[in-house]
Each structure stands twice: as C-alpha cells, then as structure tokens.
Amino acid sequence: MVSQDILETLKDKQQELSKRIDAITADFQKGRSADFAEQTTESENDQVLEAIRLEAKEELKQVNRAIQRAKDDEYGQCITCGDDINQARLKTLPYTDYCINCAS
C-alpha cells in the first residue's frame, strides 16, 4: 500500500506539472512581435519552451500512471519483473515504474 506522504507528493507534482504546461501553452497563445529580429529570438525561445512542455507532459503521464497504480494497489511493484521497488528509489523518484535492475 502506498504511503499518504508519497501520494501527496505525487498529487503535488501532478499540479505543478499541469500548471507548468498551462503556463507554456498560454505563452504560445500570446501574439508575437512584428519586429523580425524579435521574432527570431521569440522563435528560439519557443523551441526551448516546447521542449520543456514536452518533457513536462511526459513526466505528467508518469505521475498519472503512478497515481493510477496506487489506486489499483499496484504501486511500488516493477512493471517489468514484478519485484518490489526499493523504498529509497520510490522516495527519490516516486513515479518510477521500474526497479533499479530493470531501469538499467
């Protein structure tokens, strides 16, 4: 069974990532400068923001999957070998799906 602390950590991370994704999406919806030099800088910034957004979306998927696994009473078990994931690993990376052996 998943501890309340880990579940709260997962839900906090879920909210943090959702806010980050929403903020980046809102930034993309803002108008861009008519100045060509500014557009170049904005384009470069957009590329960085898009990479951050994609990374946040992937991490959010992992967090959502961990929350679902907790609801299904499967949290803390490696999805590859079925062994228990070390508690220290779960504390460090609470949304991991893999034990240290299978993650390698």
N, C-alpha and C positions, 0 to 999 in steps of 0.2 A: 504494500500500500504506500502511496506517495505521501510524503510529509506535507503538512499545511504550509511550511516555510517554502518548500520547493514549488508548490502550486502557486503561492503568492508571487514568487519570483518569476514564474512563467507568465502569469497574468500581467504583471508589471512590464515585463519585456514585450508582451503582445501589444500593450497600449503604447509603449514607447515607439515600437516599430511602426505601428499604424499611424501615429502622429507624424513620424518622420516621412513616411510615404505620402501622406496627405499634404504636408508642407511642400515637398518637392513637386508634387502634382500641381498644387496651387501656383507655385513659382513658374511652372511651364505655361500655365494659362495666362500669365501676365503678358502684356504686349511687349514687344521688343523695340529697341531704339531704331530710328530711321537713319542714324549715322552708320556708315559702312564699317568704320574702324570699331565702333562699339559692337556692331553685330558680330564681328569676328571674335571678340572677347567673349561675348554672350554665348556664341556657338561652342567655344571651348568649354565654358562653364557648364553649358547644358550637357555636354558629353560626360563631364565628371559627375554631375548630378544624376544623370541617367544610370551610370554605373553604380552609384550609391543606392539609388532607388531599386535597381535590380537585385543588388546584394541584400537590401532590407527585405524585399519581397521573398527572397529565398529563405532568409532567416526566419521570417514570419511563418512561412509554411512549416518549417521545422518546429517552431514553438507551438503552432496549432496542432501539429501531429502529436507532440508530446502531451499536450493537454488532453487530446482525444484518447491517447494511450492510457493516461491516468484515469479517465472516465471508464475505460474498458478494463481497468485493473491489469494492464499490461506494462505499465510504466516501470522502467528500470531493468527491463529484460532486453538483451541484444536481439535485434530483428534478424540477424544472420544465424547465430548459433544457439540462441535461446538462453544463454547463461545470464546470470545477474550482472549488471554493470556496476562496477566499483562505485561506492558512495562518494568517494573523493572526486571521481570523474564526473559524477552527476552534479555534485556541488559546484564544480568549476564550469561545466557545460551542461546545464540541466535539460537541454533539449536534444541531447545526443541520442541516436538510435542504436549506437554500436558500442560494444565493449572495446577495450583498448586493443585486444588481439585482432578483432575483425575490422577495426578502424585503420589499421596499418596497411 
